[in-house]
Amino acid sequence: MRLRKPIIAVTVISAFALAACGGGDGDGNDDGGDGGSGSSAEPSDETSQKVDRANEGGNTGNGQDPTAKGPVELEGATEGGTVKVISAAGLNTMDPSEAYYQNTTSILTGLVTRSLTQYKYDAEEDTMILVPDLATDLGTPSEDFKTWTFELQEGLKYEDGSPIKAEDFIYSAARSMDRTQFPEGPAFSNDYFVGGDTYEGPYTGNGLDGFSAVTVKGNVITYKMRTPFPDLPYWLSFAAMGPIPEAKASDPAAYALKPLASGPYKFDEYTPEKSLTLVRNDQWDPNSDAARTQYPDGYEFNFQTASEKIDELLLSDNGDAQTTMTYDDVLANNFKAFNDSGRLEIGGFPLTSYWAPDYRKITDLKVRQALAYAYPYDDAYLAAGLIKGVTAIPGQGLLPPGTPGRVDFEAIEGYETGTTDTDKARALLEEAGAVGYEIKWPYAKDDQQAVATKDTIVASLEKAGFKASPVPSTVADVSTVRADPDADINVRPAGWIADWPSGATWFPPLLQSTNLKAEGVGSNYSVFSEQAVDDKIQEILESPIEEQPDAWGALDEEVMTTYFPLFVTRYGGVAQAHGSKIEGHSIDNTIGMPTWKDIHVVQ
């Protein structure tokens, strides 16, 4: 899953002790942890525990509760109030079939759309667990995990009062395979479902003709796989797999502006990339929902608030700020102030941010390795306003902490995680006869932090012997540039979040050549293609379930040490702030977003 906005420049830095929040990082750089005051106060035990969990990444395990039922009642919560949400991140498409960014996925599945399964926050364990949603349980698989059946609850309705039908899941599954209409949408249906490699989708192909992966009989929905898919209940929690009635979604452009709500809130006013207002959906039945609540009267989202303004407003905690929250990370120089306020939520999630050299263009392994040495981790971190050890955690493998089977290793022999060595980078370029090699990557010229980070990267690359040629774009358009296989760039900065706790959500979408399509690179931002890796991925997918975690960990080491198709800039964590009248804001550690389903306003 993609981050909440296109990643233009992200960082990896050495982990730091919060006790030195305002001090330097050992290289003469002030991390700005407390606005430059130089404070070295010890963090609270609670903060230390949250930071430890952030460093564990998206350690969600495989927690499931197939018997969870609604309604959900939160102690002390009362109805009323409007939650204001501010972000600098923009908002990509809200069509459920293509919503595959961190914020679009979270807002839809948390508040607007429902699916057969969903996640619920477990406050005692501070983690998310998989529970039923529109289905009566978490499904029944065949012995070989190639057939799954789910029973749909009865009496469910959309916002307009029309019934949610089992047939609506046929159409959503077919839609999820239309890679031409939804090029940035998740492709797991194509990867696993019967016909997924040939069926073109209801818009690109011939409607539902030839689609046979999903069938219904009464309220029973059957999914058929061409390869074992034990993780299907996780995939079915996505908005793309929720019910979509064919008659209402015949025009995908129109549907993207107002997807039909099945959850507690529905679209009221929506301006793409700028703002979204949600109001109560009176057709939502709390008795049918094992995780969501409907305490606030509504939500007002503003997606174009500068980061500095977000922090300033929330630190003031005056007036409307008291009922305002953000899913953007607080800036490093405000971290201590927010932490002292008691209105800061810290957590981890399974994110790997990386630079992906185009494998077709940067063919020399030494040049790709030189990029990893030349990247200015500490300086780029400072420019981006990230917080060491909290929102930026060093690493070398593609799989982040918390992933079953993950192993630690050196992607480049002798390389110290998260360090910059321009001399070593230049030496590698000299060995490759590539001094002066031109590097072109996109950045958002309308994002102040992206511009500042770009400047630090340019300086470090040129010191290392590269020719740095950043390509200006905008926050709104950079994802389009990055997805274009013919764009005049040779590096794609990216961030990826696990879709569920398995290597199966990393290697097929990011490194399998079948994910490459003529109309775009999909999520294979390296444009990586090696038959041996494709074969190994397929072999693991068809291996016994209990053997897969270790196999994914071994593949991670093999791919990174042999081919080095990308280099990690950081693993992720979050530090999100909220006003004093916002309650229920915890961190969903499957995605790094707020626990929307528990949010309420103090009256």
C-alpha positions as CSV (number, residue, x, y, z in Angstrom):
1,M,0.0,0.0,0.0
2,R,1.2,3.5,-0.8
3,L,1.9,6.2,1.7
4,R,-0.6,9.0,2.1
5,K,1.1,11.2,-0.5
6,P,3.7,10.5,-3.1
7,I,7.1,10.2,-1.4
8,I,9.5,12.7,-3.0
9,A,12.3,12.5,-0.5
10,V,12.5,10.4,2.6
11,T,15.2,9.6,5.0
12,V,17.0,7.0,7.0
13,I,19.0,8.1,10.1
14,S,20.6,6.5,13.0
15,A,18.2,5.7,15.8
16,F,18.5,8.2,18.7
17,A,17.8,8.2,22.4
18,L,14.8,10.5,23.2
19,A,16.8,11.5,26.3
20,A,18.9,13.6,23.9
21,C,15.9,15.1,22.3
22,G,17.4,18.5,21.8
23,G,21.0,17.6,21.2
24,G,23.1,16.8,18.2
25,D,23.2,13.5,16.4
26,G,26.9,13.1,16.6
27,D,27.6,14.6,13.2
28,G,27.2,18.2,14.2
29,N,23.6,18.3,13.2
30,D,20.9,19.5,15.6
31,D,17.9,17.2,15.3
32,G,15.6,20.0,16.6
33,G,13.8,17.8,19.0
34,D,12.7,20.6,21.2
35,G,13.0,23.6,19.0
36,G,16.7,24.0,19.8
37,S,16.4,24.4,23.5
38,G,19.0,21.7,24.1
39,S,16.8,19.9,26.7
40,S,17.9,16.4,27.6
41,A,15.0,15.5,29.9
42,E,14.2,11.8,30.2
43,P,11.1,10.7,28.4
44,S,8.2,9.4,30.4
45,D,7.8,5.6,30.7
46,E,4.7,5.8,28.6
47,T,6.5,7.6,25.8
48,S,9.4,5.2,25.9
49,Q,7.0,2.3,25.6
50,K,5.3,3.9,22.6
51,V,8.7,4.6,20.9
52,D,9.7,0.9,21.5
53,R,6.5,-0.1,19.8
54,A,7.2,2.2,16.9
55,N,10.6,0.6,16.5
56,E,8.9,-2.8,16.4
57,G,7.1,-1.6,13.2
58,G,3.8,-3.1,12.2
59,N,4.0,-6.0,14.5
60,T,0.3,-6.8,14.1
61,G,0.8,-10.6,14.2
62,N,-2.1,-12.6,13.1
63,G,-4.6,-11.6,15.7
64,Q,-8.2,-12.5,14.7
65,D,-11.6,-12.7,16.4
66,P,-14.1,-14.4,14.1
67,T,-16.9,-14.1,16.7
68,A,-16.7,-10.3,17.2
69,K,-20.2,-8.7,17.1
70,G,-21.7,-5.2,17.3
71,P,-22.7,-2.8,18.6
72,V,-19.5,-1.2,20.0
73,E,-19.9,1.1,23.0
74,L,-16.9,3.1,24.3
75,E,-16.9,4.0,28.0
76,G,-17.5,7.7,28.5
77,A,-18.1,8.5,24.8
78,T,-21.1,10.7,23.9
79,E,-22.7,11.7,20.7
80,G,-22.1,15.1,19.1
81,G,-19.5,17.4,17.8
82,T,-17.7,17.7,14.5
83,V,-14.1,16.4,14.1
84,K,-11.9,18.6,12.1
85,V,-8.9,16.8,10.4
86,I,-6.1,18.8,8.8
87,S,-3.3,17.5,6.6
88,A,-0.7,18.7,4.1
89,A,-0.9,15.5,2.2
90,G,-3.6,16.1,-0.4
91,L,-5.9,13.2,-1.2
92,N,-5.7,10.9,-4.2
93,T,-8.7,9.2,-5.7
94,M,-11.4,8.1,-3.4
95,D,-12.8,5.4,-5.8
96,P,-12.8,2.3,-3.6
97,S,-11.2,0.2,-6.4
98,E,-8.2,2.6,-6.7
99,A,-7.9,3.9,-3.1
100,Y,-4.5,2.5,-2.3
101,Y,-2.8,5.3,-0.4
102,Q,-2.5,5.3,3.3
103,N,-5.1,8.1,3.9
104,T,-7.6,7.1,1.2
105,T,-7.7,3.5,2.3
106,S,-8.0,4.4,6.0
107,I,-10.7,7.1,5.6
108,L,-12.9,4.9,3.4
109,T,-12.6,1.7,5.4
110,G,-12.8,3.4,8.8
111,L,-15.7,5.7,8.2
112,V,-17.5,5.3,4.8
113,T,-17.3,1.9,3.2
114,R,-17.6,-1.6,4.6
115,S,-16.2,-4.9,3.4
116,L,-16.6,-8.6,4.4
117,T,-13.9,-8.3,7.1
118,Q,-12.3,-5.4,8.9
119,Y,-9.8,-4.4,11.6
120,K,-10.7,-3.5,15.2
121,Y,-8.5,-1.7,17.7
122,D,-7.7,-3.8,20.8
123,A,-6.9,-1.2,23.5
124,E,-5.5,-3.7,26.0
125,E,-2.9,-5.0,23.5
126,D,-2.6,-1.7,21.6
127,T,-2.9,-3.4,18.3
128,M,-5.3,-4.2,15.5
129,I,-7.1,-7.5,15.1
130,L,-9.1,-8.9,12.2
131,V,-12.8,-9.3,12.8
132,P,-15.9,-9.8,10.6
133,D,-17.6,-6.8,9.0
134,L,-20.4,-7.5,6.6
135,A,-19.8,-11.2,6.8
136,T,-20.9,-13.4,9.7
137,D,-17.4,-14.6,10.3
138,L,-13.9,-14.6,8.8
139,G,-14.7,-17.2,6.1
140,T,-14.2,-20.9,5.4
141,P,-11.4,-22.0,3.2
142,S,-10.9,-25.3,1.3
143,E,-8.1,-27.5,2.4
144,D,-5.8,-26.1,-0.4
145,F,-6.9,-22.4,0.3
146,K,-8.1,-22.1,-3.3
147,T,-11.7,-21.7,-2.5
148,W,-13.2,-19.5,0.2
149,T,-16.9,-19.0,1.2
150,F,-18.4,-16.1,3.2
151,E,-21.9,-15.6,4.4
152,L,-23.3,-12.1,4.1
153,Q,-25.3,-10.7,7.0
154,E,-29.0,-10.0,6.2
155,G,-30.7,-6.6,6.2
156,L,-27.7,-4.5,5.3
157,K,-28.3,-1.2,3.4
158,Y,-26.4,1.5,1.5
159,E,-26.9,5.2,2.3
160,D,-29.8,5.5,-0.1
161,G,-31.7,2.7,1.6
162,S,-31.1,0.1,-1.2
163,P,-30.1,-3.3,0.0
164,I,-26.5,-4.6,0.0
165,K,-26.6,-7.7,-2.1
166,A,-24.2,-10.6,-2.4
167,E,-24.0,-9.9,-6.2
168,D,-22.4,-6.5,-5.4
169,F,-19.3,-8.4,-4.3
170,I,-19.0,-9.9,-7.8
171,Y,-18.9,-6.5,-9.3
172,S,-16.4,-5.1,-6.9
173,A,-14.1,-8.1,-7.4
174,A,-14.4,-7.6,-11.2
175,R,-13.7,-3.9,-10.8
176,S,-10.6,-4.7,-8.7
177,M,-9.1,-6.5,-11.7
178,D,-9.4,-3.5,-14.1
179,R,-5.8,-2.4,-14.2
180,T,-6.4,0.0,-17.1
181,Q,-9.2,1.9,-15.4
182,F,-7.6,1.7,-12.0
183,P,-3.8,1.5,-12.7
184,E,-2.8,2.5,-9.1
185,G,-5.3,0.2,-7.4
186,P,-4.2,-2.9,-5.5
187,A,-3.7,-5.9,-7.8
188,F,-4.1,-8.8,-5.5
189,S,-7.2,-10.0,-7.3
190,N,-5.2,-10.2,-10.5
191,D,-2.4,-12.0,-8.7
192,Y,-4.6,-14.7,-7.0
193,F,-8.1,-15.0,-8.4
194,V,-9.2,-17.4,-11.2
195,G,-8.9,-15.5,-14.4
196,G,-7.0,-12.6,-12.8
197,D,-4.2,-12.9,-15.4
198,T,-6.5,-12.6,-18.4
199,Y,-9.8,-10.9,-17.3
200,E,-9.5,-7.2,-18.1
201,G,-12.3,-5.8,-15.9
202,P,-15.8,-4.5,-16.5
203,Y,-14.8,-1.2,-18.1
204,T,-11.8,-2.3,-20.2
205,G,-13.1,-5.7,-21.1
206,N,-16.6,-6.9,-21.9
207,G,-18.4,-6.2,-18.7
208,L,-18.8,-9.3,-16.5
209,D,-18.4,-11.6,-19.5
210,G,-15.7,-14.1,-18.7
211,F,-15.5,-13.3,-15.0
212,S,-15.9,-16.4,-12.9
213,A,-13.7,-15.8,-9.8
214,V,-16.7,-14.9,-7.6
215,T,-20.1,-16.6,-7.5
216,V,-23.0,-16.3,-5.2
217,K,-25.8,-18.5,-4.0
218,G,-28.3,-16.7,-1.8
219,N,-26.2,-14.9,0.8
220,V,-23.2,-17.1,0.4
221,I,-20.3,-15.6,-1.6
222,T,-17.6,-17.9,-3.0
223,Y,-14.1,-16.8,-4.1
224,K,-12.1,-19.1,-6.3
225,M,-8.3,-18.8,-6.6
226,R,-5.8,-20.0,-9.2
227,T,-3.1,-20.2,-6.5
228,P,-3.4,-20.8,-2.8
229,F,-4.4,-17.6,-0.9
230,P,-4.6,-18.2,2.8
231,D,-4.5,-14.4,3.4
232,L,-7.8,-13.8,1.6
233,P,-9.6,-12.5,4.7
234,Y,-7.1,-9.7,5.0
235,W,-7.5,-8.8,1.3
236,L,-11.2,-8.7,1.7
237,S,-10.9,-5.9,4.3
238,F,-9.9,-3.5,1.6
239,A,-12.4,-0.9,0.2
240,A,-11.8,-2.4,-3.3
241,M,-13.4,-5.6,-2.1
242,G,-16.4,-4.1,-0.4
243,P,-19.8,-4.1,-2.1
244,I,-20.3,-1.9,-5.2
245,P,-23.6,-2.1,-7.0
246,E,-23.1,-2.3,-10.8
247,A,-26.0,0.1,-11.6
248,K,-24.5,2.9,-9.4
249,A,-20.9,2.6,-10.6
250,S,-21.3,2.4,-14.4
251,D,-19.5,5.8,-14.6
252,P,-16.2,5.3,-12.6
253,A,-15.3,9.1,-12.8
254,A,-18.6,10.0,-11.2
255,Y,-18.5,7.1,-8.6
256,A,-15.0,8.3,-7.5
257,L,-16.6,11.6,-6.5
258,K,-19.3,10.0,-4.3
259,P,-18.8,6.3,-3.5
260,L,-21.9,4.8,-2.0
261,A,-21.6,4.6,1.8
262,S,-22.3,1.4,3.7
263,G,-20.5,2.6,6.9
264,P,-21.5,5.2,9.5
265,Y,-20.6,8.3,7.5
266,K,-21.3,9.4,3.9
267,F,-19.9,12.0,1.5
268,D,-21.5,15.4,1.8
269,E,-19.1,17.8,0.0
270,Y,-15.9,16.7,-1.7
271,T,-13.3,18.6,-3.7
272,P,-10.6,16.2,-4.9
273,E,-7.1,16.8,-3.3
274,K,-8.5,19.7,-1.2
275,S,-11.4,18.9,1.2
276,L,-14.0,16.4,2.2
277,T,-17.0,16.7,4.5
278,L,-18.7,13.6,6.0
279,V,-22.1,13.5,7.6
280,R,-24.0,10.7,9.4
281,N,-25.3,7.8,7.3
282,D,-28.7,7.0,8.9
283,Q,-28.9,3.7,7.1
284,W,-25.9,2.3,8.9
285,D,-26.9,-0.4,11.5
286,P,-24.5,-0.4,14.6
287,N,-25.8,-3.8,15.6
288,S,-24.3,-5.2,12.4
289,D,-20.8,-3.7,12.9
290,A,-18.2,-5.2,15.2
291,A,-15.8,-2.3,15.2
292,R,-17.2,1.1,14.1
293,T,-19.0,3.7,16.1
294,Q,-20.9,6.9,15.1
295,Y,-20.3,9.3,17.9
296,P,-19.3,12.5,16.0
297,D,-22.0,14.4,14.0
298,G,-19.5,14.5,11.1
299,Y,-16.0,15.1,9.9
300,E,-14.4,18.1,8.1
301,F,-11.2,17.3,6.3
302,N,-8.8,19.9,4.9
303,F,-6.0,18.4,2.9
304,Q,-4.0,21.5,2.1
305,T,-2.9,22.9,5.4
306,A,0.9,23.6,5.7
307,S,2.7,21.4,8.2
308,E,3.9,24.5,10.2
309,K,0.3,25.7,10.4
310,I,-0.9,22.3,11.6
311,D,1.6,22.2,14.4
312,E,0.9,25.9,15.4
313,L,-2.8,25.4,15.5
314,L,-2.7,22.1,17.5
315,L,-0.2,23.4,20.0
316,S,-2.4,26.4,20.7
317,D,-5.4,24.2,21.6
318,N,-7.7,27.1,21.5
319,G,-11.3,27.2,20.1
320,D,-11.7,24.9,17.1
321,A,-8.2,23.5,17.6
322,Q,-9.6,21.5,20.6
323,T,-11.7,19.4,18.2
324,T,-9.0,19.2,15.5
325,M,-6.6,16.3,14.8
326,T,-4.1,15.3,12.2
327,Y,-2.7,12.2,10.7
328,D,0.5,14.0,9.6
329,D,3.5,13.6,11.8
330,V,4.4,16.6,14.0
331,L,7.6,18.4,13.0
332,A,10.7,17.4,14.8
333,N,11.2,20.8,16.4
334,N,7.7,20.5,18.0
335,F,8.1,17.0,19.2
336,K,8.9,17.7,22.8
337,A,6.2,20.3,23.1
338,F,3.6,18.0,21.8
339,N,4.9,15.1,24.0
340,D,4.7,17.3,27.1
341,S,1.1,18.3,26.2
342,G,-0.1,14.7,26.5
343,R,-1.8,15.1,23.1
344,L,0.7,13.1,21.0
345,E,0.1,9.6,19.7
346,I,3.2,7.6,18.8
347,G,3.2,4.2,17.1
348,G,4.7,2.0,14.5
349,F,3.5,0.5,11.2
350,P,4.9,-1.7,8.5
351,L,6.4,1.0,6.2
352,T,9.6,0.8,4.2
353,S,10.6,4.0,2.4
354,Y,13.1,3.6,-0.4
355,W,14.7,4.9,-3.6
356,A,14.1,2.6,-6.5
357,P,16.7,3.0,-9.4
358,D,15.1,2.0,-12.7
359,Y,16.5,-1.5,-13.3
360,R,16.2,-1.0,-17.1
361,K,18.3,2.2,-17.0
362,I,20.7,1.9,-14.1
363,T,22.0,-1.5,-15.0
364,D,25.3,-1.5,-13.1
365,L,25.1,-2.9,-9.6
366,K,28.0,-0.7,-8.4
367,V,26.1,2.5,-9.5
368,R,23.0,1.4,-7.6
369,Q,25.1,0.7,-4.5
370,A,26.9,4.0,-4.9
371,L,23.5,5.7,-4.7
372,A,22.9,4.1,-1.3
373,Y,26.3,5.4,0.0
374,A,25.7,8.9,-1.5
375,Y,22.2,9.5,-0.1
376,P,22.4,12.2,2.6
377,Y,20.4,10.4,5.3
378,D,21.0,12.7,8.2
379,D,20.7,16.0,6.3
380,A,17.6,14.8,4.4
381,Y,16.1,13.8,7.6
382,L,16.6,17.3,9.0
383,A,15.2,18.9,5.9
384,A,12.1,16.7,6.0
385,G,11.4,17.3,9.7
386,L,11.4,13.6,10.6
387,I,12.1,12.5,14.2
388,K,15.0,10.0,14.7
389,G,13.9,6.7,16.2
390,V,10.2,7.7,16.1
391,T,9.2,8.5,12.5
392,A,12.4,7.3,10.9
393,I,14.1,4.0,11.8
394,P,17.1,2.7,9.9
395,G,17.2,-0.6,7.9
396,Q,18.5,-2.4,4.9
397,G,16.1,-5.2,4.1
398,L,12.8,-4.6,2.2
399,L,10.8,-6.3,5.0
400,P,10.3,-3.9,7.9
401,P,10.4,-4.9,11.6
402,G,7.4,-6.9,12.7
403,T,7.1,-8.9,9.5
404,P,7.0,-12.7,10.2
405,G,10.2,-14.3,9.0
406,R,12.2,-11.1,8.7
407,V,16.0,-11.4,9.2
408,D,18.7,-8.7,9.6
409,F,21.5,-8.7,7.1
410,E,23.9,-6.4,5.2
411,A,22.5,-5.5,1.8
412,I,26.0,-4.3,0.9
413,E,28.8,-6.0,2.6
414,G,30.3,-3.8,5.3
415,Y,27.7,-1.1,4.9
416,E,26.6,0.6,8.1
417,T,22.9,1.1,8.2
418,G,21.8,4.7,7.5
419,T,25.2,6.2,6.9
420,T,26.4,8.5,4.1
421,D,29.9,7.9,2.7
422,T,30.4,10.0,-0.4
423,D,34.1,8.8,-0.7
424,K,32.9,5.2,-0.9
425,A,30.2,6.2,-3.4
426,R,32.8,7.9,-5.7
427,A,35.1,4.9,-5.5
428,L,32.3,2.7,-6.7
429,L,31.5,5.0,-9.5
430,E,35.2,5.0,-10.5
431,E,35.2,1.2,-10.5
432,A,32.2,1.3,-12.8
433,G,33.6,4.0,-15.0
434,A,30.5,6.0,-14.2
435,V,31.7,9.2,-12.6
436,G,29.3,12.0,-13.7
437,Y,26.4,9.5,-14.0
438,E,23.2,11.5,-14.2
439,I,20.4,10.8,-11.6
440,K,16.9,12.1,-12.4
441,W,14.1,11.8,-9.8
442,P,10.8,13.6,-9.3
443,Y,10.1,16.0,-6.5
444,A,7.2,18.3,-5.6
445,K,8.2,21.9,-6.2
446,D,5.1,23.1,-4.2
447,D,6.1,21.2,-1.1
448,Q,8.6,23.2,1.0
449,Q,10.0,20.2,2.8
450,A,10.4,18.3,-0.5
451,V,12.3,21.2,-2.0
452,A,14.6,21.4,1.1
453,T,15.2,17.7,1.0
454,K,15.9,17.8,-2.7
455,D,18.6,20.4,-2.1
456,T,20.4,18.2,0.4
457,I,20.2,15.3,-2.0
458,V,21.6,17.3,-4.9
459,A,24.6,18.5,-2.8
460,S,25.4,15.0,-1.5
461,L,25.0,13.2,-4.9
462,E,27.3,15.8,-6.6
463,K,29.9,15.5,-3.9
464,A,29.9,11.7,-4.5
465,G,30.5,12.1,-8.2
466,F,27.0,11.9,-9.7
467,K,25.3,14.6,-11.8
468,A,22.1,15.4,-9.9
469,S,19.1,16.4,-12.1
470,P,15.9,16.6,-10.0
471,V,12.7,16.8,-12.0
472,P,10.2,19.3,-10.7
473,S,6.6,18.2,-10.4
474,T,3.7,18.9,-8.0
475,V,2.2,17.1,-5.0
476,A,-0.8,16.4,-7.2
477,D,1.1,15.2,-10.2
478,V,4.2,13.4,-9.0
479,S,2.5,10.1,-8.6
480,T,1.5,10.2,-12.2
481,V,5.1,10.9,-13.2
482,R,6.3,8.1,-11.0
483,A,3.9,5.6,-12.5
484,D,4.8,6.4,-16.1
485,P,7.3,3.8,-17.4
486,D,8.4,6.3,-20.1
487,A,8.9,9.3,-17.8
488,D,12.3,11.0,-18.1
489,I,13.5,9.8,-14.7
490,N,15.7,6.9,-13.6
491,V,15.0,6.8,-9.9
492,R,11.6,6.6,-8.2
493,P,11.4,7.5,-4.5
494,A,8.6,5.5,-2.9
495,G,7.1,4.3,0.3
496,W,5.3,1.0,0.8
497,I,3.1,-0.3,3.6
498,A,2.3,-4.0,4.1
499,D,-1.2,-4.9,3.2
500,W,-1.2,-7.6,5.9
501,P,1.5,-9.3,8.0
502,S,3.2,-11.4,5.2
503,G,6.0,-11.1,2.7
504,A,3.3,-11.9,0.2
505,T,2.3,-8.2,0.3
506,W,5.9,-7.1,-0.4
507,F,7.5,-9.1,-3.1
508,P,4.7,-9.8,-5.6
509,P,3.6,-6.1,-5.9
510,L,7.0,-4.5,-5.7
511,L,9.4,-6.9,-7.4
512,Q,7.5,-9.4,-9.5
513,S,7.7,-8.6,-13.2
514,T,4.1,-9.6,-13.9
515,N,3.1,-6.5,-12.0
516,L,4.5,-4.4,-14.9
517,K,2.0,-3.3,-17.4
518,A,2.2,-1.4,-20.6
519,E,0.2,1.4,-19.2
520,G,2.3,1.9,-16.1
521,V,4.9,0.4,-13.7
522,G,2.2,-0.5,-11.2
523,S,3.9,-0.6,-7.8
524,N,7.1,-2.1,-9.2
525,Y,8.8,1.2,-9.0
526,S,12.2,-0.3,-9.8
527,V,10.8,-1.7,-13.0
528,F,12.6,-4.8,-11.8
529,S,12.5,-8.0,-13.8
530,E,14.4,-11.2,-13.1
531,Q,12.9,-14.6,-14.0
532,A,14.6,-16.3,-11.1
533,V,13.0,-14.0,-8.6
534,D,9.6,-14.3,-10.3
535,D,9.9,-18.1,-10.1
536,K,10.9,-18.0,-6.4
537,I,8.0,-15.7,-5.5
538,Q,5.6,-18.2,-7.1
539,E,7.3,-21.1,-5.4
540,I,6.8,-19.5,-2.0
541,L,3.2,-18.6,-2.7
542,E,2.5,-22.3,-3.4
543,S,4.5,-23.7,-0.5
544,P,3.0,-24.8,2.8
545,I,1.7,-21.9,4.9
546,E,4.0,-22.6,7.9
547,E,7.1,-22.4,5.6
548,Q,6.3,-19.1,4.0
549,P,7.5,-16.6,6.6
550,D,11.1,-18.0,6.7
551,A,11.1,-18.3,2.9
552,W,10.2,-14.6,2.5
553,G,12.9,-13.6,4.9
554,A,15.5,-15.6,2.9
555,L,14.2,-14.1,-0.4
556,D,14.6,-10.6,1.0
557,E,18.3,-11.3,1.8
558,E,18.9,-13.0,-1.6
559,V,17.3,-10.2,-3.7
560,M,18.9,-7.3,-1.8
561,T,22.4,-8.8,-1.8
562,T,22.4,-10.2,-5.3
563,Y,20.4,-7.6,-7.3
564,F,20.1,-4.5,-5.0
565,P,17.1,-3.2,-6.9
566,L,16.3,-0.5,-4.3
567,F,17.8,0.9,-1.1
568,V,16.0,1.6,2.1
569,T,15.8,5.1,3.4
570,R,13.8,4.4,6.5
571,Y,11.3,2.3,8.2
572,G,8.3,4.2,9.5
573,G,6.7,5.3,12.7
574,V,4.1,8.0,13.4
575,A,3.8,10.9,15.8
576,Q,0.3,12.4,15.4
577,A,-1.3,15.2,17.5
578,H,-4.9,16.1,18.4
579,G,-6.8,18.7,20.3
580,S,-7.8,18.3,24.0
581,K,-11.4,17.4,23.2
582,I,-10.6,14.6,20.8
583,E,-10.8,11.1,22.4
584,G,-10.2,7.7,20.9
585,H,-7.2,8.7,18.8
586,S,-4.8,5.8,18.9
587,I,-2.6,4.4,16.2
588,D,-3.8,1.8,13.7
589,N,-0.5,-0.1,13.5
590,T,-1.6,-1.9,10.3
591,I,-1.5,1.4,8.3
592,G,-0.1,4.2,10.5
593,M,-3.3,6.2,10.7
594,P,-5.7,7.1,13.5
595,T,-8.2,4.6,14.8
596,W,-11.1,6.4,13.2
597,K,-13.7,3.9,14.4
598,D,-13.1,4.9,18.0
599,I,-12.9,8.7,17.6
600,H,-15.3,10.9,19.6
601,V,-15.5,14.5,20.8
602,V,-15.7,15.5,24.5
603,Q,-18.9,17.4,25.0
